[in-house]
Amino acid sequence: MTHEDEYYFTHQSDEASLPVYRLIVADVCAVRYYFDTVSGALLAKVDGDARAYRWLHEGPHRMDFVPVLRRRPWWDVLMLFLLAGVTTLCATGAVLGYRRVLRSLRAYRHP
């Protein structure tokens, strides 16, 4: 394999050495093995649990679903956009909570 795939790839500082041999076992689990082309050393093993972990945990936390987001500056742009959204959501909640507390205090003082 001379190109990265969805389970063996470079992500920012985690460098994936290429080329590699990829062996996919034809069974229920479809385990993938990645071997170094020079030494034959096992570089990675991806079974069903590792695939689920990659898509359900690493993908949402690292936001690397597509290859273009695995490199900077696009990853930075996406993170800044998401962080701005979360900050806006938190600020909105804080303002609404503050207004509700003020309204409750006014109603308590003037029955």
N, CA, C and O atoms as a MOPAC input file, in Angstrom:
PM7 MOZYME 1SCF
protein

 N      0.84800 1    -1.15500 1     0.00000 1
 C      0.00000 1     0.00000 1     0.00000 1
 C      0.90600 1     1.23400 1     0.00000 1
 O      1.77500 1     1.37300 1     0.86000 1
 N      0.70200 1     2.10000 1    -0.94200 1
 C      1.52700 1     3.31200 1    -1.01600 1
 C      0.77600 1     4.55900 1    -0.55700 1
 O      1.37100 1     5.62600 1    -0.41100 1
 N     -0.51600 1     4.42600 1    -0.33100 1
 C     -1.33100 1     5.54600 1     0.13500 1
 C     -2.00500 1     5.16400 1     1.45100 1
 O     -2.24900 1     3.98700 1     1.71900 1
 N     -2.29600 1     6.16300 1     2.25400 1
 C     -2.97700 1     5.92500 1     3.52100 1
 C     -4.41500 1     5.48200 1     3.27000 1
 O     -5.01300 1     5.83100 1     2.25300 1
 N     -4.96200 1     4.71000 1     4.20700 1
 C     -6.37400 1     4.35500 1     4.13000 1
 C     -7.09100 1     4.86500 1     5.37700 1
 O     -6.51600 1     5.63700 1     6.14500 1
 N     -8.32300 1     4.44900 1     5.58600 1
 C     -9.11300 1     4.99300 1     6.69000 1
 C     -8.68300 1     4.51500 1     8.07100 1
 O     -9.15800 1     5.04300 1     9.07600 1
 N     -7.79200 1     3.52500 1     8.14200 1
 C     -7.32400 1     3.01900 1     9.44100 1
 C     -5.82400 1     3.17900 1     9.65400 1
 O     -5.36200 1     3.10800 1    10.79300 1
 N     -5.07100 1     3.38700 1     8.61800 1
 C     -3.62200 1     3.56800 1     8.71800 1
 C     -3.28300 1     4.86500 1     8.01100 1
 O     -3.22900 1     4.92200 1     6.78200 1
 N     -3.05400 1     5.91900 1     8.80800 1
 C     -2.84200 1     7.23500 1     8.22400 1
 C     -2.03300 1     8.10900 1     9.16900 1
 O     -1.89000 1     7.81200 1    10.35500 1
 N     -1.50800 1     9.19400 1     8.61400 1
 C     -0.78900 1    10.19900 1     9.38300 1
 C     -1.79100 1    11.19600 1     9.93200 1
 O     -2.66400 1    11.68300 1     9.21400 1
 N     -1.65300 1    11.49000 1    11.21600 1
 C     -2.50400 1    12.51300 1    11.82800 1
 C     -1.60800 1    13.47600 1    12.58800 1
 O     -1.05900 1    13.13200 1    13.63500 1
 N     -1.46500 1    14.66700 1    12.06600 1
 C     -0.62700 1    15.72100 1    12.62900 1
 C      0.77200 1    15.20700 1    12.94300 1
 O      1.58400 1    15.09000 1    12.02600 1
 N      1.09200 1    14.89500 1    14.20100 1
 C      2.45600 1    14.47100 1    14.53100 1
 C      2.62200 1    12.94500 1    14.52000 1
 O      3.74900 1    12.45800 1    14.60800 1
 N      1.52800 1    12.18000 1    14.41500 1
 C      1.61200 1    10.71700 1    14.33400 1
 C      1.89500 1    10.32600 1    12.88900 1
 O      0.99500 1    10.32800 1    12.05000 1
 N      3.13400 1     9.99600 1    12.60800 1
 C      3.57000 1     9.71200 1    11.24600 1
 C      3.33500 1     8.24600 1    10.89700 1
 O      3.76100 1     7.36000 1    11.63800 1
 N      2.66600 1     7.98100 1     9.78500 1
 C      2.45600 1     6.62200 1     9.28700 1
 C      3.49600 1     6.35100 1     8.20700 1
 O      3.53500 1     7.03800 1     7.18600 1
 N      4.33200 1     5.35500 1     8.43600 1
 C      5.37800 1     5.05200 1     7.45700 1
 C      4.77600 1     4.29900 1     6.27300 1
 O      4.01100 1     3.34900 1     6.44000 1
 N      5.13500 1     4.74100 1     5.09800 1
 C      4.67600 1     4.12300 1     3.86100 1
 C      5.88400 1     3.80800 1     3.00700 1
 O      6.88900 1     4.50500 1     3.14900 1
 N      5.87300 1     2.84800 1     2.16100 1
 C      4.80800 1     1.90700 1     1.86100 1
 C      4.73000 1     0.79000 1     2.90400 1
 O      5.68600 1     0.51900 1     3.63100 1
 N      3.56900 1     0.16000 1     2.95100 1
 C      3.33300 1    -0.95800 1     3.85400 1
 C      2.58700 1    -2.04900 1     3.09300 1
 O      1.95400 1    -1.80200 1     2.06700 1
 N      2.68300 1    -3.26600 1     3.63200 1
 C      1.84100 1    -4.33800 1     3.14400 1
 C      0.61800 1    -4.40000 1     4.03200 1
 O      0.73200 1    -4.37500 1     5.25700 1
 N     -0.55600 1    -4.48200 1     3.42000 1
 C     -1.79300 1    -4.60300 1     4.17900 1
 C     -2.38600 1    -5.97800 1     3.89100 1
 O     -2.58000 1    -6.36200 1     2.73700 1
 N     -2.66500 1    -6.70100 1     4.95600 1
 C     -3.28600 1    -8.02000 1     4.85100 1
 C     -4.62900 1    -7.95200 1     5.54500 1
 O     -4.69700 1    -7.64700 1     6.73600 1
 N     -5.71100 1    -8.23500 1     4.81000 1
 C     -7.05500 1    -8.26500 1     5.38400 1
 C     -7.50400 1    -9.71100 1     5.42500 1
 O     -7.64600 1   -10.35900 1     4.38800 1
 N     -7.72700 1   -10.21300 1     6.63100 1
 C     -8.14100 1   -11.60500 1     6.81600 1
 C     -9.61700 1   -11.71800 1     6.45500 1
 O    -10.44800 1   -10.95400 1     6.94600 1
 N     -9.93300 1   -12.68200 1     5.58900 1
 C    -11.30700 1   -12.84600 1     5.11300 1
 C    -12.10600 1   -13.71500 1     6.08100 1
 O    -12.39500 1   -14.87700 1     5.79500 1
 N    -12.45500 1   -13.14100 1     7.22100 1
 C    -13.32800 1   -13.82600 1     8.17000 1
 C    -14.36300 1   -12.83400 1     8.67800 1
 O    -14.49400 1   -11.74300 1     8.12400 1
 N    -15.08500 1   -13.18800 1     9.70600 1
 C    -16.14200 1   -12.33000 1    10.23000 1
 C    -15.58200 1   -10.99800 1    10.73700 1
 O    -16.19100 1    -9.94900 1    10.52800 1
 N    -14.43600 1   -11.03800 1    11.39600 1
 C    -13.85300 1    -9.81800 1    11.98500 1
 C    -13.12800 1    -8.94400 1    10.96900 1
 O    -12.97500 1    -7.74500 1    11.20200 1
 N    -12.67900 1    -9.50300 1     9.85600 1
 C    -11.93100 1    -8.77600 1     8.82300 1
 C    -10.77800 1    -7.99300 1     9.43900 1
 O    -10.67300 1    -6.78000 1     9.25600 1
 N     -9.91500 1    -8.69400 1    10.16900 1
 C     -8.76900 1    -8.05800 1    10.81400 1
 C     -7.80100 1    -7.56300 1     9.74400 1
 O     -7.54200 1    -8.25700 1     8.76100 1
 N     -7.27500 1    -6.36800 1     9.94000 1
 C     -6.29300 1    -5.78900 1     9.01300 1
 C     -4.94300 1    -5.75200 1     9.70800 1
 O     -4.82800 1    -5.30900 1    10.85100 1
 N     -3.92500 1    -6.22200 1     9.00200 1
 C     -2.55000 1    -6.17400 1     9.49600 1
 C     -1.75700 1    -5.29000 1     8.55100 1
 O     -1.90500 1    -5.37000 1     7.33100 1
 N     -0.91300 1    -4.44800 1     9.12700 1
 C     -0.04800 1    -3.56600 1     8.34700 1
 C      1.39600 1    -3.92200 1     8.67800 1
 O      1.81500 1    -3.84300 1     9.83300 1
 N      2.15900 1    -4.31700 1     7.64600 1
 C      3.54300 1    -4.75400 1     7.81800 1
 C      4.49100 1    -3.80400 1     7.11600 1
 O      4.17800 1    -3.27100 1     6.05200 1
 N      5.66400 1    -3.59400 1     7.72300 1
 C      6.72100 1    -2.80200 1     7.11800 1
 C      7.26200 1    -3.55200 1     5.90700 1
 O      7.47400 1    -4.76300 1     5.98100 1
 N      7.49000 1    -2.85400 1     4.79000 1
 C      7.94600 1    -3.51300 1     3.56800 1
 C      9.40900 1    -3.92700 1     3.63300 1
 O      9.82100 1    -4.83100 1     2.90600 1
 N     10.19600 1    -3.29300 1     4.47800 1
 C     11.62200 1    -3.60700 1     4.55700 1
 C     11.88800 1    -4.70200 1     5.58100 1
 O     12.49100 1    -5.72500 1     5.25700 1
 N     11.44100 1    -4.49100 1     6.81000 1
 C     11.75200 1    -5.43600 1     7.88000 1
 C     10.69000 1    -6.51200 1     8.07000 1
 O     10.96800 1    -7.54900 1     8.67200 1
 N      9.49300 1    -6.28800 1     7.57400 1
 C      8.40900 1    -7.23800 1     7.77600 1
 C      7.78300 1    -7.13800 1     9.15800 1
 O      6.96400 1    -7.97700 1     9.53000 1
 N      8.16300 1    -6.11500 1     9.92200 1
 C      7.62700 1    -5.93800 1    11.27500 1
 C      6.16000 1    -5.51700 1    11.20800 1
 O      5.75000 1    -4.77300 1    10.31700 1
 N      5.38800 1    -6.00500 1    12.16500 1
 C      3.99200 1    -5.63400 1    12.26900 1
 C      3.89800 1    -4.19500 1    12.78400 1
 O      4.34600 1    -3.90000 1    13.89200 1
 N      3.32200 1    -3.31100 1    11.98700 1
 C      3.19200 1    -1.90900 1    12.36500 1
 C      1.85900 1    -1.61100 1    13.04200 1
 O      1.78500 1    -0.77000 1    13.93900 1
 N      0.81100 1    -2.30100 1    12.61200 1
 C     -0.51200 1    -2.06100 1    13.19800 1
 C     -1.40900 1    -3.25600 1    12.94000 1
 O     -1.29100 1    -3.95000 1    11.93000 1
 N     -2.30900 1    -3.47300 1    13.88400 1
 C     -3.33900 1    -4.50600 1    13.74300 1
 C     -4.66500 1    -3.82900 1    14.05300 1
 O     -4.82200 1    -3.23000 1    15.11800 1
 N     -5.61100 1    -3.91700 1    13.14200 1
 C     -6.90700 1    -3.26300 1    13.30600 1
 C     -7.99100 1    -4.33400 1    13.21200 1
 O     -8.26800 1    -4.86400 1    12.13600 1
 N     -8.59600 1    -4.64000 1    14.35500 1
 C     -9.69300 1    -5.61400 1    14.38200 1
 C    -11.02300 1    -4.87300 1    14.50200 1
 O    -11.06100 1    -3.64700 1    14.38900 1
 N    -12.09600 1    -5.59500 1    14.72700 1
 C    -13.41700 1    -4.97900 1    14.81400 1
 C    -13.51900 1    -3.96400 1    15.92800 1
 O    -14.11600 1    -2.90400 1    15.74100 1
 N    -12.94300 1    -4.26500 1    17.09600 1
 C    -12.97800 1    -3.32100 1    18.20800 1
 C    -12.19300 1    -2.05300 1    17.88300 1
 O    -12.62600 1    -0.95000 1    18.21600 1
 N    -11.05000 1    -2.20700 1    17.23700 1
 C    -10.24100 1    -1.03800 1    16.87300 1
 C    -10.95200 1    -0.17800 1    15.82900 1
 O    -10.85700 1     1.04900 1    15.86400 1
 N    -11.66500 1    -0.82200 1    14.90000 1
 C    -12.42400 1    -0.05100 1    13.91300 1
 C    -13.55300 1     0.73000 1    14.58900 1
 O    -13.76900 1     1.90300 1    14.28200 1
 N    -14.26800 1     0.08100 1    15.50400 1
 C    -15.34400 1     0.77500 1    16.22200 1
 C    -14.78400 1     1.91900 1    17.04600 1
 O    -15.37000 1     3.00100 1    17.08300 1
 N    -13.65800 1     1.69400 1    17.70700 1
 C    -13.02100 1     2.73800 1    18.50400 1
 C    -12.60100 1     3.90400 1    17.62400 1
 O    -12.73400 1     5.06300 1    18.01700 1
 N    -12.09900 1     3.60400 1    16.44800 1
 C    -11.65100 1     4.64700 1    15.53300 1
 C    -12.81600 1     5.54400 1    15.11200 1
 O    -12.67000 1     6.76600 1    15.09000 1
 N    -13.97500 1     4.95500 1    14.77800 1
 C    -15.09800 1     5.73700 1    14.27500 1
 C    -15.95400 1     6.35400 1    15.38200 1
 O    -16.52600 1     7.42600 1    15.18400 1
 N    -16.05400 1     5.69900 1    16.54300 1
 C    -16.92600 1     6.19900 1    17.59800 1
 C    -16.21200 1     7.06100 1    18.63800 1
 O    -16.85400 1     7.85700 1    19.32300 1
 N    -14.89200 1     6.91400 1    18.76400 1
 C    -14.15700 1     7.70300 1    19.74900 1
 C    -13.12700 1     8.62800 1    19.08900 1
 O    -13.20400 1     9.84900 1    19.22500 1
 N    -12.18100 1     8.04600 1    18.38800 1
 C    -11.10900 1     8.86900 1    17.80700 1
 C    -11.61700 1     9.83500 1    16.75000 1
 O    -11.18200 1    10.98600 1    16.70700 1
 N    -12.52300 1     9.39000 1    15.90600 1
 C    -13.05000 1    10.26400 1    14.86000 1
 C    -13.68800 1    11.52800 1    15.40700 1
 O    -13.29500 1    12.62600 1    15.01300 1
 N    -14.67200 1    11.40700 1    16.31100 1
 C    -15.28000 1    12.63000 1    16.85500 1
 C    -14.32800 1    13.46900 1    17.70800 1
 O    -14.46100 1    14.69200 1    17.74500 1
 N    -13.37700 1    12.84000 1    18.38800 1
 C    -12.47600 1    13.61200 1    19.24400 1
 C    -11.34700 1    14.27400 1    18.46100 1
 O    -10.90900 1    15.37000 1    18.81200 1
 N    -10.88100 1    13.62400 1    17.41500 1
 C     -9.78300 1    14.19300 1    16.62500 1
 C    -10.27400 1    14.86400 1    15.35400 1
 O     -9.51400 1    15.57100 1    14.69200 1
 N    -11.53600 1    14.65100 1    15.01000 1
 C    -12.14500 1    15.21600 1    13.80400 1
 C    -11.29400 1    14.93000 1    12.56300 1
 O    -10.88500 1    15.84100 1    11.84400 1
 N    -11.04400 1    13.65600 1    12.33600 1
 C    -10.22600 1    13.27000 1    11.18600 1
 C    -10.96000 1    12.27400 1    10.29700 1
 O    -10.37300 1    11.29700 1     9.83300 1
 N    -12.24600 1    12.52500 1    10.06200 1
 C    -13.04500 1    11.60400 1     9.26400 1
 C    -12.60200 1    11.54400 1     7.80900 1
 O    -12.66600 1    10.48700 1     7.18300 1
 N    -12.16000 1    12.65800 1     7.27500 1
 C    -11.71300 1    12.70300 1     5.88100 1
 C    -10.24700 1    13.12200 1     5.84400 1
 O     -9.79600 1    13.85900 1     6.72100 1
 N     -9.50000 1    12.66600 1     4.84300 1
 C     -8.06100 1    12.95100 1     4.80000 1
 C     -7.69500 1    14.43100 1     4.84200 1
 O     -6.65300 1    14.77900 1     5.39800 1
 N     -8.50700 1    15.30400 1     4.27900 1
 C     -8.15000 1    16.72300 1     4.25000 1
 C     -8.13900 1    17.31800 1     5.66500 1
 O     -7.41500 1    18.28100 1     5.91900 1
 N     -8.93200 1    16.75600 1     6.58700 1
 C     -8.96100 1    17.26900 1     7.95400 1
 C     -7.84300 1    16.71400 1     8.82800 1
 O     -7.71200 1    17.11400 1     9.98400 1
 N     -7.04600 1    15.81100 1     8.30200 1
 C     -5.91900 1    15.25700 1     9.07100 1
 C     -4.69500 1    16.14900 1     9.00000 1
 O     -3.71900 1    15.91300 1     9.71100 1
 N     -4.72700 1    17.14400 1     8.17400 1
 C     -3.58700 1    18.05300 1     7.98900 1
 C     -3.98700 1    19.46400 1     8.40000 1
 O     -5.15400 1    19.85000 1     8.35100 1
 N     -2.98300 1    20.20400 1     8.80000 1
 C     -3.21100 1    21.61000 1     9.09900 1
 C     -3.07300 1    22.40200 1     7.81100 1
 O     -2.30800 1    21.96700 1     6.95000 1
 N     -3.72000 1    23.48000 1     7.61200 1
 C     -4.48200 1    24.33000 1     8.51200 1
 C     -5.97500 1    24.00400 1     8.54300 1
 O     -6.70600 1    24.61800 1     9.32000 1
 N     -6.46000 1    23.05200 1     7.71800 1
 C     -7.90300 1    22.78300 1     7.66700 1
 C     -8.43500 1    22.27000 1     9.00000 1
 O     -9.55700 1    22.59900 1     9.38500 1
 N     -7.64500 1    21.47300 1     9.70200 1
 C     -8.06100 1    20.98000 1    11.01600 1
 C     -8.21000 1    22.15300 1    11.97600 1
 O     -9.16400 1    22.20300 1    12.75300 1
 N     -7.26700 1    23.09900 1    11.92700 1
 C     -7.33300 1    24.28400 1    12.78600 1
 C     -8.58700 1    25.11400 1    12.49200 1
 O     -9.24300 1    25.59700 1    13.41500 1
 N     -8.91300 1    25.27500 1    11.22700 1
 C    -10.09900 1    26.04900 1    10.84200 1
 C    -11.35400 1    25.37500 1    11.39500 1
 O    -12.22500 1    26.04600 1    11.95000 1
 N    -11.45000 1    24.06200 1    11.24800 1
 C    -12.61200 1    23.34100 1    11.76700 1
 C    -12.69500 1    23.46600 1    13.28500 1
 O    -13.77400 1    23.70500 1    13.82900 1
 N    -11.56200 1    23.30700 1    13.97500 1
 C    -11.56900 1    23.39600 1    15.43900 1
 C    -11.97300 1    24.79400 1    15.90800 1
 O    -12.74400 1    24.92200 1    16.85900 1
 N    -11.46800 1    25.83600 1    15.26100 1
 C    -11.84100 1    27.20800 1    15.63600 1
 C    -13.33700 1    27.44600 1    15.41400 1
 O    -13.98700 1    28.10000 1    16.23000 1
 N    -13.87700 1    26.92700 1    14.33200 1
 C    -15.29800 1    27.05300 1    14.05200 1
 C    -16.12500 1    26.34600 1    15.12800 1
 O    -17.09000 1    26.91100 1    15.64200 1
 N    -15.74600 1    25.10500 1    15.47100 1
 C    -16.47600 1    24.36200 1    16.50200 1
 C    -16.34600 1    25.00900 1    17.87100 1
 O    -17.32300 1    25.08300 1    18.61600 1
 N    -15.15300 1    25.47600 1    18.21000 1
 C    -14.95800 1    26.14300 1    19.49700 1
 C    -15.74700 1    27.44600 1    19.58500 1
 O    -16.27200 1    27.78200 1    20.64700 1
 N    -15.83300 1    28.17700 1    18.48100 1
 C    -16.63600 1    29.39900 1    18.47400 1
 C    -18.11000 1    29.07000 1    18.69500 1
 O    -18.81100 1    29.80100 1    19.39400 1
 N    -18.57800 1    27.98700 1    18.10700 1
 C    -19.96000 1    27.56600 1    18.31000 1
 C    -20.23900 1    27.18100 1    19.74700 1
 O    -21.26900 1    27.56300 1    20.30300 1
 N    -19.33900 1    26.43100 1    20.35500 1
 C    -19.51300 1    26.01900 1    21.74900 1
 C    -19.44800 1    27.23700 1    22.67300 1
 O    -20.22500 1    27.33800 1    23.62300 1
 N    -18.54100 1    28.14400 1    22.40300 1
 C    -18.43100 1    29.36000 1    23.21200 1
 C    -19.71200 1    30.18500 1    23.11800 1
 O    -20.18700 1    30.70400 1    24.12800 1
 N    -20.26800 1    30.30900 1    21.92800 1
 C    -21.51900 1    31.03400 1    21.74100 1
 C    -22.65100 1    30.35900 1    22.51000 1
 O    -23.45300 1    31.03100 1    23.15900 1
 N    -22.71600 1    29.04900 1    22.43800 1
 C    -23.74700 1    28.29800 1    23.15200 1
 C    -23.62600 1    28.49400 1    24.66400 1
 O    -24.63200 1    28.71500 1    25.33900 1
 N    -22.41300 1    28.41700 1    25.19700 1
 C    -22.20200 1    28.62600 1    26.64200 1
 C    -22.53600 1    30.04700 1    27.06000 1
 O    -23.15800 1    30.25500 1    28.10200 1
 N    -22.13400 1    31.02000 1    26.27000 1
 C    -22.43800 1    32.41200 1    26.60100 1
 C    -23.93800 1    32.65900 1    26.56900 1
 O    -24.46500 1    33.36600 1    27.42900 1
 N    -24.63100 1    32.09100 1    25.59700 1
 C    -26.08300 1    32.22700 1    25.52600 1
 C    -26.74300 1    31.62900 1    26.76000 1
 O    -27.65100 1    32.23200 1    27.33100 1
 N    -26.29800 1    30.46100 1    27.17100 1
 C    -26.84100 1    29.83300 1    28.37500 1
 C    -26.58200 1    30.65500 1    29.62100 1
 O    -27.44800 1    30.75800 1    30.49000 1
 N    -25.39500 1    31.24400 1    29.71600 1
 C    -25.06900 1    32.07500 1    30.87400 1
 C    -25.95000 1    33.32600 1    30.91200 1
 O    -26.43100 1    33.70600 1    31.97900 1
 N    -26.16600 1    33.96600 1    29.76600 1
 C    -27.01200 1    35.15900 1    29.70900 1
 C    -28.44700 1    34.80400 1    30.07400 1
 O    -29.07900 1    35.52300 1    30.84700 1
 N    -28.97000 1    33.71300 1    29.53500 1
 C    -30.33900 1    33.30500 1    29.85500 1
 C    -30.48000 1    32.96400 1    31.34000 1
 O    -31.48200 1    33.31600 1    31.96400 1
 N    -29.49600 1    32.29100 1    31.90000 1
 C    -29.52900 1    31.97100 1    33.32400 1
 C    -29.47500 1    33.21600 1    34.18500 1
 O    -30.18500 1    33.31200 1    35.18600 1
 N    -28.64100 1    34.16600 1    33.80700 1
 C    -28.51600 1    35.42800 1    34.54300 1
 C    -29.84700 1    36.18700 1    34.52200 1
 O    -30.28800 1    36.71100 1    35.54500 1
 N    -30.47500 1    36.23900 1    33.35400 1
 C    -31.76300 1    36.93000 1    33.24800 1
 C    -32.83600 1    36.24500 1    34.09800 1
 O    -33.66100 1    36.91400 1    34.72100 1
 N    -32.82100 1    34.94800 1    34.12000 1
 C    -33.81400 1    34.22200 1    34.91600 1
 C    -33.60900 1    34.47200 1    36.40800 1
 O    -34.57300 1    34.65200 1    37.15100 1
 N    -32.35400 1    34.48400 1    36.83800 1
 C    -32.07400 1    34.76900 1    38.25400 1
 C    -32.53400 1    36.18000 1    38.59500 1
 O    -33.14900 1    36.38600 1    39.64100 1
 N    -32.25300 1    37.15100 1    37.74000 1
 C    -32.70500 1    38.53000 1    37.98200 1
 C    -34.22900 1    38.60500 1    38.04300 1
 O    -34.77800 1    39.28300 1    38.91100 1
 N    -34.90800 1    37.92700 1    37.14600 1
 C    -36.36600 1    37.92300 1    37.13600 1
 C    -36.90900 1    37.30500 1    38.42200 1
 O    -37.88600 1    37.79700 1    38.98700 1
 N    -36.27700 1    36.22900 1    38.88400 1
 C    -36.70000 1    35.58300 1    40.13100 1
 C    -36.47900 1    36.50300 1    41.31800 1
 O    -37.32200 1    36.56700 1    42.21300 1
 N    -35.36500 1    37.21600 1    41.34200 1
 C    -35.09800 1    38.15100 1    42.44700 1
 C    -36.10100 1    39.30200 1    42.46200 1
 O    -36.55700 1    39.71500 1    43.52800 1
 N    -36.44700 1    39.82400 1    41.27600 1
 C    -37.43000 1    40.90100 1    41.19900 1
 C    -38.80000 1    40.42600 1    41.66600 1
 O    -39.49700 1    41.15000 1    42.37800 1
 N    -39.18600 1    39.23400 1    41.27800 1
 C    -40.48600 1    38.69300 1    41.68900 1
 C    -40.50200 1    38.41500 1    43.18600 1
 O    -41.54900 1    38.53700 1    43.82100 1
 N    -39.37700 1    38.05000 1    43.75200 1
 C    -39.29300 1    37.76500 1    45.19000 1
 C    -39.39600 1    39.05400 1    46.00800 1
 O    -40.00300 1    39.06600 1    47.07900 1
 N    -38.79400 1    40.15100 1    45.49400 1
 C    -38.80100 1    41.42600 1    46.21300 1
 C    -40.13600 1    42.13400 1    46.12000 1
 O    -40.54200 1    42.80800 1    47.06700 1
 N    -40.82100 1    41.99800 1    45.00800 1
 C    -42.09400 1    42.69400 1    44.79100 1
 C    -43.20100 1    41.67900 1    44.61400 1
 O    -43.52000 1    41.29800 1    43.48800 1
 N    -43.79400 1    41.23200 1    45.72000 1
 C    -44.86600 1    40.22400 1    45.59000 1
 C    -46.15600 1    40.76500 1    45.04000 1
 O    -47.12300 1    40.01900 1    44.88600 1

